[in-house]
Amino acid sequence: MELHTTICALATPPGEGGIATVRVSGPDAYAIVSKIFAPVRQGKSVADAKGYTAMLGHYLLHGAEMDECVALFFRAPHSYTGEDVIELSVHGGTAMADGLQEALITAGCVPAGPGEFTRRALENGRMSLTQAEAVMEVIAANGRQGAALAKSALDGRLAKRIGKIQTALQTLNAHLTAWVDYPEEDVPELSDEAFVRTLTEQKAELDALINGYSAGAVLRHGVDCVLLGRPNVGKSTLLNLLAGFDRAIVTPVAGTTRDIVEQAVQLGSVRLNLFDTAGVREVGADGDAIEAEGIRRSWKKLDEAGLVLAVFDSSQALEKEDWELMDALEKVPAIAIVNKSDLPTRMDVEAIQGRFEKTVSLSAATGEGLDALEQALSEILDTKDFHPQEGVLFTQRQRMDAQTALDSLREGEQALVLGLTLDAVTVCVEDALHALAALTGEQVSEEIVDRVFEEFCVGK
């Protein structure tokens, strides 16, 4: 990456809006902006502007005064990138923002690449790699819990949590190295008990981090959730209840839902990407071809589901299709919804409870029992006692590095049990430290960094 260049890019979404902001960063930021920014007040100049101040003016394109412009100034190293940074805001819309970028590029700026501002922040020591990855997570967050999780990583809490593990292992490694390499210095031997205790404690910390990855992914991105059940059990009514409006057509006629209806809903802390499907039943060779195709798609969607809400009608006895559905869900994460609790129960509820990890009784028509569904959802997705503010892993890259570190510590513990030399154990501890350094970005290849930033948007 060319750190000596000065870059610019639109930092706000393109299109109509109240304002459009173009960010400039690099060693020549103030000199370049001076060429195209005319302050309103006489005696003011970009060159003399102090950090954390603002200035009103106009930007110039080929010498012609264009839109009114507000400039915010940041002096290195106290800026987002660690370089001199200026943010220029004009009226929202394509024309003025494009004109401003044209003026800056004409004056000497280079268009920024995807994530280049954040990458410069990483290169200049303004943030760790985990914090840099959190930037896009904050931008993409679509729920409060997901935003809180990304914010905790951006604040450095994940890096601090990893740092505590590193410190414990570095202390252990230093003692081992000193004892093995400098026997004449009378370094006290580390007892097996103390050794095992340190390995056990740090293994537990890594285990907790890795186990929290799935729950964090659910809070950030939601879970694809399929509503399955035979016709007229109330799947579409449940979808409408969760959505808060009439998203799906509901009629007493069996087979009303012919195709998959999609709707994102927020239930408690979890975002459900709901898929309402055609009621599953046997239509026969001469049955409705459209309904048959809808049922085929229903079963196909089962293969893609992260979670299934299996809906049953408590006001009717279990039928053949209900049992077939339960058989199909034996190895699939699923919650049984015993619907129509507002009507007299004629179903063998205990038979259902014995087939599912969680069973919820509710009325999709009245909303009664929705709290129980929210509770069951948090338990089956492991989000009930999840605390995003503690700092969690949130990318596959991070999870793999943490797993490598954990595997190395397990190998070290096994080497100790087998009575191998402390040299062998030391190698395992060093491997764990190397994996953690890769996780935080302290020791990471340029290829990995490129991979992290290739998904970034331009302007961040």
ABEGO torsion letter per residue (X at the ends): XBAABBBBBBABBBEBEABBBBBBBEAAAAAAAAAABBBABBGBBAAABBBGBBBBBBBBBGGBBBBBBBBBBBBOABBAAGBBBBBBBBBBEAAAAAAAAAAAAAAGBBBBBBGAAAAAAAAAGABBAAAAAAAAAAAABABAAAAAAAAAAAAGAAAAAAAAAAAAAAAAAAAAAAAAABAAAGBBBBBAAAAAAAAAAAAAAAAAAAAAAAAAAAAAAEBBBBBBEBBGAGAAAAAAAAAGBBABBBBABBGABABBBBBBBBBEABBBBBBBBBBBBBAEAABBAAAAAAAAAAAAAAAABABBBBBBBAABBBBAAAAAAAAAAAABBBBBBBBGAABBBABBAAAAAAABABBBBBBAAAGBGAAAAAAAAAAAAGAAABBAAAEBBABAAAAAAAAAAAAAAAAAAAAAAAGBBAAAAAAAAAAAAAAAAAAAGABBBAAAAAAAAAABBBGX
